[in-house]
C-alpha cells in the first residue's frame, strides 16, 4: 500500500465524502508541465479517479513569495498556465470533471 492508497482508504471511511482533493505542482515553467503530468499519471495508476478531485497548482497565491514564479506573478498568468496544465492532464488520461483550480489565489499580484 502506498500513500495514495492510505489517503483513499481513510477518505472512504468518511460518511458523505464528496472527493479526495490532491494538489499538483506547477513548478515547471510555462509549457513544461511534466512534473504535474507525472503526478497525475501516478495517481491514476495507483488508485484511479473514482472520488478524486485534482487541484492545479496548490496555493498559487504564494508562488511569487516562495520563488516558484517571479515577483510579477498574476492571476491572468495563472489562468494561462492552468489551461496548459488542464490540457496536459486530460491528454494524460485524467477525466475532465475532476480538475479544479484557483482555490487559493485571492492575493496573487497584491
Secondary structure, 3 states (H helix, E strand, C coil): CCHHHHHHHHHCCCCCCCCEEEEECCCCCCCCCHHHHHHHHHHHHHHCCCCEEEEECCCHHHCCCCCCCCCCCCHHHHHHHHHHHHHHHHHCCCCHHHEEECCCCCCCCC
